[in-house]
Amino acid sequence: MIDLHAHSNHSDGIDSPSELVQNAKLSGIEVLAITDHDTVSGWDEAIQAAKGAGVGLVPGIEISTRAELSPERGISVHLLAYLPDPTYAPLMDRLAMVRESRVGRAQEMAQRLAEDYPISWDEILLNIKPGSTIGRPALADALVRAGVVPDRSAAFESILHRRSKYYVSERTLPTAEAISLVREAGGVPIMAHPLIDFPAGAAESDLPKEHFLSFIEAGIMGFEVDHRSVPQLAKTWLRNLAFEHNLIVTGSSDYHGVGGKENKLGENQTAPEMLERILSQAFGSEAFL
């Protein structure tokens, strides 16, 4: 089994990189990608653990970006960047900016939450691994510890929902810039879980083809089609679009650890030939297979 999207506690996962690799092995995963948000800080530990466990490892990043669809509307687009050069300064510097801005955003959300719930910024910081990416999951965990919600999923579905009064928009990279930086760094940019917000009951004619064509023109190299949150209509449409433009199609779990999200390692998988395409087109860093 090949699972190319999983998180450790270097971003918003629960497992350490070593635990992530061990859990992947126990789940029958043969090749795993570590894709923490906007950071490569978990790579070294994951690589060493994978070598010891006999699990193939593809180092990657999940990059937070935003695409402006019109002057009035923008959308969040996450990019899975496989095998970029972790020393390529233009990319790493921009990711550092995103991580730093996320701290201020999380602090502002914590302040809003503290007006109505028994949580504090100091308590949140005490429960975050130094150097980890701070985001809504850290706030969700604080709400769980305070007994406000039973788990992260409940927090995301209510108090921390994007339409909640506690929500603060994140500062991210423009999608086209991020795609360009990943490719300059020798990485392979794949769009993570596209169209997860596509409305139920909508028609194929409602799919934003012109915007996806703009991503392809910018250099996107594939789509993560098989993901639990991608609607079936969108999956079929994305496969056809990928075939039309000879793009890579992947499938992954988006695992965050037991209790982090419901996603289970290996619940969606990538075909070996698609992994080979990623490996053949990347030149920024090495996979350990």
ChimeraX attribute file (.defattr): number of C-alpha atoms within 10 A of each C-alpha:
attribute: neighborCount
match mode: 1-to-1
recipient: residues
	/A:1	18
	/A:2	25
	/A:3	28
	/A:4	29
	/A:5	31
	/A:6	29
	/A:7	27
	/A:8	26
	/A:9	23
	/A:10	26
	/A:11	28
	/A:12	21
	/A:13	26
	/A:14	20
	/A:15	20
	/A:16	19
	/A:17	27
	/A:18	20
	/A:19	17
	/A:20	26
	/A:21	32
	/A:22	20
	/A:23	16
	/A:24	25
	/A:25	19
	/A:26	10
	/A:27	14
	/A:28	13
	/A:29	19
	/A:30	16
	/A:31	25
	/A:32	28
	/A:33	26
	/A:34	28
	/A:35	29
	/A:36	29
	/A:37	28
	/A:38	27
	/A:39	23
	/A:40	22
	/A:41	17
	/A:42	24
	/A:43	23
	/A:44	13
	/A:45	14
	/A:46	25
	/A:47	22
	/A:48	15
	/A:49	19
	/A:50	25
	/A:51	14
	/A:52	12
	/A:53	14
	/A:54	15
	/A:55	21
	/A:56	19
	/A:57	26
	/A:58	27
	/A:59	26
	/A:60	31
	/A:61	31
	/A:62	25
	/A:63	26
	/A:64	22
	/A:65	21
	/A:66	19
	/A:67	20
	/A:68	13
	/A:69	12
	/A:70	8
	/A:71	6
	/A:72	6
	/A:73	8
	/A:74	11
	/A:75	13
	/A:76	17
	/A:77	20
	/A:78	24
	/A:79	29
	/A:80	30
	/A:81	28
	/A:82	32
	/A:83	27
	/A:84	26
	/A:85	23
	/A:86	20
	/A:87	13
	/A:88	15
	/A:89	12
	/A:90	12
	/A:91	21
	/A:92	19
	/A:93	12
	/A:94	17
	/A:95	22
	/A:96	13
	/A:97	14
	/A:98	22
	/A:99	24
	/A:100	14
	/A:101	15
	/A:102	21
	/A:103	15
	/A:104	16
	/A:105	20
	/A:106	23
	/A:107	20
	/A:108	16
	/A:109	21
	/A:110	23
	/A:111	16
	/A:112	15
	/A:113	21
	/A:114	14
	/A:115	11
	/A:116	9
	/A:117	15
	/A:118	13
	/A:119	20
	/A:120	17
	/A:121	17
	/A:122	10
	/A:123	10
	/A:124	20
	/A:125	15
	/A:126	9
	/A:127	11
	/A:128	17
	/A:129	13
	/A:130	11
	/A:131	13
	/A:132	20
	/A:133	24
	/A:134	27
	/A:135	20
	/A:136	21
	/A:137	23
	/A:138	21
	/A:139	25
	/A:140	24
	/A:141	22
	/A:142	26
	/A:143	25
	/A:144	17
	/A:145	15
	/A:146	13
	/A:147	12
	/A:148	17
	/A:149	18
	/A:150	14
	/A:151	18
	/A:152	22
	/A:153	16
	/A:154	16
	/A:155	21
	/A:156	17
	/A:157	11
	/A:158	12
	/A:159	18
	/A:160	23
	/A:161	14
	/A:162	13
	/A:163	10
	/A:164	12
	/A:165	12
	/A:166	18
	/A:167	19
	/A:168	19
	/A:169	11
	/A:170	18
	/A:171	17
	/A:172	23
	/A:173	21
	/A:174	15
	/A:175	24
	/A:176	18
	/A:177	16
	/A:178	26
	/A:179	28
	/A:180	16
	/A:181	21
	/A:182	29
	/A:183	24
	/A:184	17
	/A:185	24
	/A:186	20
	/A:187	28
	/A:188	29
	/A:189	31
	/A:190	26
	/A:191	24
	/A:192	26
	/A:193	25
	/A:194	24
	/A:195	19
	/A:196	13
	/A:197	11
	/A:198	17
	/A:199	11
	/A:200	9
	/A:201	7
	/A:202	10
	/A:203	11
	/A:204	12
	/A:205	7
	/A:206	9
	/A:207	17
	/A:208	12
	/A:209	14
	/A:210	10
	/A:211	13
	/A:212	15
	/A:213	14
	/A:214	13
	/A:215	18
	/A:216	17
	/A:217	11
	/A:218	15
	/A:219	19
	/A:220	25
	/A:221	25
	/A:222	28
	/A:223	24
	/A:224	25
	/A:225	30
	/A:226	23
	/A:227	23
	/A:228	17
	/A:229	15
	/A:230	19
	/A:231	19
	/A:232	14
	/A:233	16
	/A:234	18
	/A:235	19
	/A:236	13
	/A:237	15
	/A:238	24
	/A:239	20
	/A:240	13
	/A:241	17
	/A:242	18
	/A:243	13
	/A:244	9
	/A:245	13
	/A:246	11
	/A:247	20
	/A:248	24
	/A:249	23
	/A:250	28
	/A:251	24
	/A:252	27
	/A:253	23
	/A:254	28
	/A:255	27
	/A:256	25
	/A:257	23
	/A:258	14
	/A:259	13
	/A:260	19
	/A:261	16
	/A:262	15
	/A:263	20
	/A:264	17
	/A:265	29
	/A:266	24
	/A:267	17
	/A:268	21
	/A:269	21
	/A:270	23
	/A:271	13
	/A:272	13
	/A:273	11
	/A:274	16
	/A:275	18
	/A:276	11
	/A:277	15
	/A:278	22
	/A:279	18
	/A:280	10
	/A:281	15
	/A:282	22
	/A:283	18
	/A:284	20
	/A:285	19
	/A:286	15
	/A:287	17
	/A:288	16
	/A:289	13
